[in-house]
């Protein structure tokens, strides 16, 4: 199973740190949990950030196919720089 770069990079940006572990599989981003066990809708600003990051990850991975990064660490730093930019731009 491949890591979920979108979820990982978004979690890093939202937490303000680089997670030392990968996230795998499908990730669902929701609003806060409600008292009845359900979840509230995601706030518009956060939904915009999710969409922007997903697009950036797609574009970055496509670019890596043409121009592979020098290392895994270089790839992570490049992606996180783009994602942090996206989160700041929409926030």
N, C-alpha and C positions, 0 to 999 in steps of 0.2 A: 504494500500500500504506500502510495506517495504522500508526502507531507502536504498539508494545506497551507501554502504560502500566504494566501490572502488572510486567512484567519490568524495565522501566526503574526504576520506583520501588523495587522490591525490591533491585535491584543498588545503587541509591543508598544505601538504608538499610544494607545489609550492608557496603558499603565506607566508609560514614560521610562521603560527599561527594555533591555533585550532579553526575552525569555530564553533560558538555557536549554529548553527542550522544544521539540517540534509538536505541532498539532496535526492529527491525521483524521481523514474521513470528512464527512459532511458536518458543517457547523451551522447552527441556526442562531442568528442574533435577534434577540427579542428585547422588549422593554422589561421593566421590573415585574417580579412575581407579585401577584395579587393575593389577598387574604384567602380567597376561595380556591387557591391552587392554580388558577389560570395565570396568564401573563398579559400585561398591558402592551399596546402597540409601541413600537420603537419611535422615539421622538424624531421629527423631521430632520433635524440637524445630524443626528447620528445615522439615520438612513442615508442621507447624502454622503456622509463619510464612508459608509460601507460600500456604496456604489462607486464612489471615486476610487477607493482603494482596490476594489475588484478590477476595475478598468486598468488601473496602473499596473497591477500584478500581471494581467494578461499581456499588456504591451511590453512589459519588462522581460517576461519569459520569452516572448516572441523575439525580442532583440537579442537575448542570450543565445537563441538558436543560430543567429547570424554572427554574433560576436560573443563567444563564451567568456564568462568572467575568469579572472586569473586564478581564483580559488573560491571555495565555499564561503569563507569569511568575507572576501571581497564582494561576493554576490549578496550576502546578507546585509552588509553595510550599504551597498548601493540601493537595494530594495527598501531598506528602512529609511534612508534619506528621502527617497521619493514619497513613501507613505507618510512620513512625518510632515512633509511639505503639503500633501493633500489634506491631511487632518487640520493643519494650521490654516490652510486657505479656506476651508469650509467652516471653521470654528470661529 
